[in-house]
Amino acid sequence: MFLMQIGQSQVKQIDLQGHRGCRGLMPENTIPAMIEAIKLGVTTLEMDVVITKDKQVILSHEPYMNLEIATPPKGTVLDMSVSNKANIYQMDYAEVQRWDVGLKVHPRFPDQQKLAVHKPLLLDLIAAVETYTRENRLNPVLYNIETKISEETDNVFHPSPNEFVELLTEVLNKGGVEKRTTIQSFDPRSLVILHKKKKPFKLSYLLEATSRKTAAEVIRELGFKPDFISPEFTMVDEAYVRDFHDNQIQVVVWTVNRAEDIQKMAALRVDGIISDYPNRFSILKQ
């Protein structure tokens, strides 16, 4: 948690989150990306999860193998037009492990370090992170996990929201990190389920710039007050932050990569900043 001086006496805590670990520097949603983000001093590890055919919870932004970053097993012939047919929900985890997601040069993040790596189980990721922080005598990190679901793809690319939530919460319970985890989603159904079940997780509603909503609209849509609203940073201004703060909802913005935008969001007194480049958070400490 970064402490920022506001005026003479007020100090603002800002949660610094590594997007998909540190996508600008390492292959996204992998264990090396998460460990590197910790080394760079993030407070929270932001990640995405999907479900395999054999009901394993794994890290992945898409519920399919995105050929922008993924290399299929040797001998498999695919092209980008059929990428979404490589449906992870139709693959056992053993098959997922055969796909590399770290050796391709990313067209939008050419500075990523290249290494052979696969999509990990969420439980393995938690174990690796908890071991690393413990062995290096670091403060435990927080987790911000997105459920990758939508009504249009229920039971095609993922199980129903109820089953998805049960599989995810079981892993978080096994990992012992429930009280340090926020669950976020663009699809409100998983958030509503968790709220009704009175699970210990904090809840965050994701919004794209095309879906700008007021605090009152968010509360009305969800039927409860979430812990966080997580908007695309381009739609955030002082009035927007104030509206949610007046309703006791914290604001965590995504995905903020330019140093000047990181400074701007901090000046607006947001509660958290998600970035592909956690190394650029150093601008706040100058």
Phi, psi and omega in degrees: 000121180271134178261121181245129179286127177241110180070208186281323190231340184280137177240127182255126175273130179238125178280119182262115188245134177270115184287119184054032185095270173203074190302330180289344188241331184220159177305131189294150174053042177235163179298315178301324179294321180290319179295319178296321178298321177297317179300329181276358171093021179293156173273323188228140174262117179264137184204170180236147178229148175227177185240137177271173180301322180269024170066032174267142178265118183232163177277126175189138177283321177257153176277017177217170179279108181279114185288357172294330182235344188257142175246122183289165177304150181306131179097348178276132180249115178221162170225170187301330183294339179248015182304317184288354174277347175277066190286116182296330180290348176254012179241137167289157183298329178301324178288320178303320182296341181280348180268130174273141178230024183226356185262338179289147172283120182287126184297335181253351179225068186293345181272001177302137172290136181264132176202153179285120184201154179238172179290123185270158167296141177301320181296322177293322178297313180300315180300317180294317181293314181295322177294316182297313182293322180294312183293334180259011176053046178257158174296143176302141178271165174262161179238136175235108192243124179267131173275119184269083180225158171203154181300324184293337185243013175305133176063013174244306177253356180193161177288178177299157180306321180298314180292319178303311182297319180296317179296318181293312184293329176298317179294317181295326175294315178298322181283347177071029184239019184305317185282354177248016186242135168253137173251128184237156178194149168282332179268117187290348189298318179294326179292318179297317179300312181296321179297315181293327179280355180054044176289157186283358185284150168279154187237138183226130180260120181274140178224135172274163183300333180281355183237043181299129180225151174278168178300318180298320180293320179296313180298319180293319181293316182282328185088006177200171180265115179287163176290324184224151161248138183233088183268156168300130193298336184295341180262005187265129173223182184300317181295322180298311179298316182298320180303313181287322177297322178297337178257017177058039175242127180280155185243119178240115188264150177224166326262119193254108189249331180278140182303320182293328177285325175299315177298319181297316180294321178297320180294333177281356177068039171293164183267338180204152180229126177258130183218146172288343185236077179300338177297335181280352174296344180299339179299333182284343185261002182276000000 
